[in-house]
Structure formats: C-alpha cells, structure tokens
C-alpha cells in the first residue's frame, strides 16, 4: 500500500513524500532535488508513531524506530 503527500503542501510541489507499507515494515521516501532520503523501518523496531494534525493545513507523520526519527509532511 502506498500513500503520497499532497503537492499543494509546502516544500512538496516537485517531489512529495511517500509512505509504502509492506509485509514486514514501512519505507518512508522523502525525495529532494539533488539528494533524497529513503528509510526502511521494521515493524518490530518501531517504538512510536505520531501524527501532528493542525486545524488548517496538512498533517506531519513521525516514526521513531531504533534511534532513528523520520518525519513526512503533507498528508491529508
């Protein structure tokens, strides 16, 4: 299953972030103009998932797993 952030949110016009849910974990892809970031998080190592939802605007989803913190912005 794949979730893609909105292109209307800030800093996502050209390359919106994506979250891929697979059988054993999730892949968070945060593309960039010259260098992107892709992080694989195993379900067993994820310690925290938080969703920051403002009244107006787009949500930010943050995953914490084994010392790594990955945040993706622009989801509805």
Phi and psi in degrees as a GROMACS rama.xvg file:
@    title "Ramachandran Plot"
@    xaxis  label "Phi"
@    yaxis  label "Psi"
@TYPE xy
-127.415  134.06  UNK-2
-119.921  130.912  UNK-3
-118.183  136.876  UNK-4
-70.47  161.523  UNK-5
-73.6144  142.209  UNK-6
-76.9427  -12.9135  UNK-7
-81.1628  -16.0133  UNK-8
-75.6068  162.208  UNK-9
-64.9138  141.502  UNK-10
65.3151  12.8493  UNK-11
-120.074  13.99  UNK-12
-63.5038  -42.3323  UNK-13
-91.3589  -43.8092  UNK-14
-132.375  91.195  UNK-15
-76.2429  147.527  UNK-16
-65.6317  155.346  UNK-17
-133.736  146.612  UNK-18
-123.657  120.247  UNK-19
-107.749  123.965  UNK-20
-100.837  121.949  UNK-21
-116.282  -176.098  UNK-22
-66.3822  -32.8471  UNK-23
-115.557  -3.26001  UNK-24
178.132  -167.381  UNK-25
-125.542  151.276  UNK-26
-117.342  124.17  UNK-27
-107.52  118.674  UNK-28
-111.257  121.746  UNK-29
-120.007  94.8007  UNK-30
-74.7165  159.865  UNK-31
-140.356  173.89  UNK-32
-66.0488  -47.9814  UNK-33
-109.633  -29.4363  UNK-34
-145.249  125.448  UNK-35
-104.988  175.284  UNK-36
-129.195  129.975  UNK-37
-131.195  127.359  UNK-38
-129.395  127.81  UNK-39
-98.7796  128.991  UNK-40
-122.97  118.353  UNK-41
-72.3358  140.588  UNK-42
-57.4274  -37.5388  UNK-43
-68.7368  -19.4393  UNK-44
-103.208  -5.42767  UNK-45
-73.6694  122.497  UNK-46
-103.152  -24.0006  UNK-47
-155.547  137.98  UNK-48
-128.952  124.305  UNK-49
-127.636  144.51  UNK-50
-122.685  118.142  UNK-51
-98.2795  112.497  UNK-52
-118.166  107.542  UNK-53
-77.1057  164.496  UNK-54
-66.1531  -37.4532  UNK-55
-127.528  126.95  UNK-56
124.992  -163.164  UNK-57
-110.704  152.407  UNK-58
-82.2141  153.247  UNK-59
-116.511  125.647  UNK-60
-106.02  126.969  UNK-61
-120.289  129.002  UNK-62
-112.363  136.807  UNK-63
-123.197  126.554  UNK-64
-152.993  124.162  UNK-65
48.8259  45.8955  UNK-66
85.4558  -9.3375  UNK-67
-96.6147  143.28  UNK-68
-127.612  120.252  UNK-69
-123.751  126.637  UNK-70
-122.635  138.075  UNK-71
-128.356  132.608  UNK-72
-114.126  146.968  UNK-73
113.043  17.3182  UNK-74
-94.7827  146.899  UNK-75
